[in-house]
């Protein structure tokens, strides 16, 4: 996308919203099915991108069109990393795992 003014960006958003409303309000028998669903997904993604660009432009008129890549923060809801397998379980060699019913001498 070339350098756009706020007005042309708002025009683009308005055109996408009109197309989205037209697709969503079409009678069921006129819908093309998967093609319309895919187009609605693309419109949604493009609207998100346009709104983000508009917010960046309003915050900084000299902001680049493409924002810098910023990694997502870690998700604390995923919980801690899993515990690595221990050598005593025989995971790293061809030996069978120890029998849990047999007592072992552990220092």
C-alpha positions, 0 to 999 in steps of 0.5 A: 500500500502506498503512502495514504492520507487519512481521508483515503484511508477512511474511504477504504475503511468505508468501502470495506464496511459497505462490502461486509454489510452487503455480504452479511445481509444477502439472503441465504440463497444468494450467498456463494458459501465458502467464497463469501465466508473467505471474503468476509475473513479477508475483509475483517483482516483488512479492516483490522489492518486499516484501523491499526494504520489509522491509529498509528497515523493519528498518533504519529503522522510520519509512522511507517506503513508497516509496523516493526515486528514485535514478538508476542509476550509470553502467555502466563496462562500456558503455565510453566515449561514442562519438566525435562525428562530425567536421565534416571528414567532411561529416556536418553538410552536404550535401557528400560525405565526403572520399575517403580515397585523396586526400591532404589538406592538414591543418594 
